[in-house]
């Protein structure tokens, strides 16, 4: 249950960014966009988020061992892989973009131009992967119950 909740929360977070936060910020001027994202990037690094962000793939990994030999194992592995790839994309792509945004100075148009398109693209992929991971874990739970 904890793996499902964590994966669902993670998928919902990336979904919310994809369909509301970033489209809303895109309507603002360059300074508003950059300063808002800088604030969001600072605020999101907190214990609740980190527990969910790291907890979802860790708990899914634990499920791999708990479901070993069961018919739900392929679904659990698929969910685990999707959640790990989400974590890797964040660490390898989104966080470096966040860091560059933070240190990019006050030429807001240039900072935004280097950040927005790439960050949005990788976030959409995170939303899709984390949603798939959640879906696979739900399928595993339903398969196990059947």
N, C-alpha and C positions, 0 to 999 in steps of 0.2 A: 504494500500500500504506500509506503514512504517513497519508494522509487517512482511510482505512478504520480503521486502528488508533486514531487520535485520536478519530474519531467514535464508535467502539465503546466506548472508555474513558469518554468523556463521557456517552453513553447509560447505561452501567453505573453511573456515579456517581449520576446523577439517579434511576435506578431503585432503587439501594440506599437512597438517602434516602427514596424514596416507600414502599418495602415493608418497610424495617427500621429505619432510623435514627429517622425521625419517629414511627412507631408505637411504637417502644421508648421514646423520650423522652416520648411522650404519657402513658405509664403512671406517670411520675414526678410529684412535686409541683411546684408552680410555680417554686420556687427552683432545683431540680435542672434543670428544663427550660430556664429562662432562662440559668443559668450554663453549662450544657452547650452550648447553642447559641452563646453568646458565645465560648466556647472553640473550638468548631468553626469559627466564622466567622473567628476570628483565625488558626487553624492552616491553613485551606485556602488562604489567600493566600500561596502559595509558588511557586517557579519550576516545579516539576513540574506542578502544577495549572494554572498560567497558560499554560504551553506547550501543554497539552492543550486547555484552554478556548478560547484564542485560535487555537491551531494548527488545530483541526478546521475552523472556517469558512474560515480563510485557505487551507489546503490544498485544501479543496473549491472555493474560488474559483479557485485555480490550475488545478484539473482542468477547470473550465469552458472555459478557453482551450486546454488540451491536448486536449480532446475536441471542440473546435469543428468542426462539420460531420459528426461521426460520429453513428451512430444511437443511441448511448448518451447523447448530450448532454441530452435532456430529463430523464433520470434524474439526471444530475450536477447540473443546474440545480435540480431538486426537492430534492436532498440539500443543496446549498448554501443554498437559501432556508430550509429547516428549521433548519439550523445557525445561520444568521444571526439568525433569529427567536428561537431559544433564547438567543443572546447578548443580544439586545435586551430580552427579558423579564427576564433576569438583571439587566442594567444599569438598566432602568427600574422594575422592581418588587421583585425579591428583594433587591438591594443596599440600596435605601432602607429596606426593612424591617429588614435587618441593622443598618443604621446607627441606626435608631430603637430597636432592641433594645439596642444597645450604650449608648446615651445615655439610656435610659428610666428610669434610677434603680433603686431597690431595692423598689418596690412590685411584687413579682414577679407577683402575680395580674393586675394591670392591664397590666403590660408583656407578659405572655404573651397576654392576651386581645386586645391590639392586634396581635399578631404571628402567632400560630400558624395560625389558619384561613386567612388570606390567603397566608402563606408556603407552606403545604402545597398550597393550590390552584395557585399559580403553579409550584411545583416539579413537581407532577403534569403540568402542561402542558409544562414543560421536558423531563420524562422522555419524554412521548409524542412531542414534536417531535424531540428528539435521536435517539430510536429510529427514527423515520420517516426522518430524515436519513441515519442509518447504513444502514437498509434500502434507501433509494434509491441510495446509493453502491455497495452490494453488487450491486444490480440492474444498475447501470451497468457494473460490472466484468464481470458475467456476460454482459451484452448485448454488450459489446465483444469478449469471448472467443468468442461464438457465431458 
